[in-house]
Amino acid sequence: MALLKKQLKATLKPIYLSVKRKVARSMYSYTPAELAAALKKLGLESGDTLMMHSGFDQFNGFTGGPEDVIDVVLEI
């Protein structure tokens, strides 16, 4: 029974993650420009120190890539 649960989980997890990403991108997507605007709205300015988590999975819905996040932060 435990082996069956592990196999089922291994089969369903990638499907779940794929659907989750598609829903986030279709309903909650945002661009690098929108990310920059949100950071500025939070008060981030040139010369400020910013600590960021390096896991890109937290950016569900972001239409750019990891390099775009870095570019936005460095631009501000």
C-alpha positions in Angstrom: 0.0 0.0 0.0 2.8 2.4 0.9 4.5 1.7 -2.4 1.3 2.4 -4.3 1.0 5.8 -2.5 4.5 6.7 -3.5 4.0 5.8 -7.1 0.7 7.7 -7.2 2.3 10.7 -5.7 5.3 10.5 -8.1 2.8 10.4 -11.0 0.5 13.2 -9.9 3.0 15.7 -8.5 4.4 16.8 -11.9 0.8 17.2 -13.3 -0.2 19.2 -10.2 2.8 21.5 -10.5 2.2 22.0 -14.3 -1.5 22.9 -13.7 -0.5 25.2 -10.8 2.0 27.1 -13.1 -0.5 27.4 -15.9 -3.2 28.8 -13.6 -0.8 31.3 -12.0 0.5 32.5 -15.4 -3.0 32.9 -16.8 -4.6 34.5 -13.8 -1.8 36.2 -11.9 0.8 37.0 -14.5 3.0 40.1 -14.2 5.8 41.5 -16.3 9.3 42.7 -15.4 8.0 46.3 -15.7 5.2 45.5 -13.2 7.7 44.0 -10.8 9.8 47.1 -11.0 6.7 49.3 -10.3 5.8 47.2 -7.3 9.3 47.4 -5.9 9.3 51.1 -6.3 5.9 51.4 -4.7 7.3 49.5 -1.7 9.9 52.3 -1.4 13.0 50.6 -2.9 15.4 53.2 -4.2 18.9 53.4 -5.6 21.5 52.6 -2.9 19.1 50.5 -0.8 20.2 47.1 0.4 17.9 44.3 -0.7 18.0 40.6 0.5 16.4 38.2 -1.9 15.6 34.5 -1.8 17.3 32.8 -4.7 14.6 30.2 -5.4 12.8 31.1 -8.7 9.8 28.9 -8.0 8.4 31.7 -5.8 7.8 33.8 -8.9 4.8 31.8 -10.2 3.1 34.0 -12.7 6.2 36.0 -13.6 6.5 36.3 -17.4 10.2 36.8 -17.4 13.1 34.6 -16.3 15.5 34.7 -13.3 17.8 37.1 -15.2 14.9 39.5 -15.6 14.4 39.6 -11.9 18.1 40.4 -11.4 18.0 43.1 -14.1 14.9 44.8 -12.5 16.5 44.9 -9.1 19.8 46.2 -10.4 18.0 48.8 -12.5 16.2 50.2 -9.5 
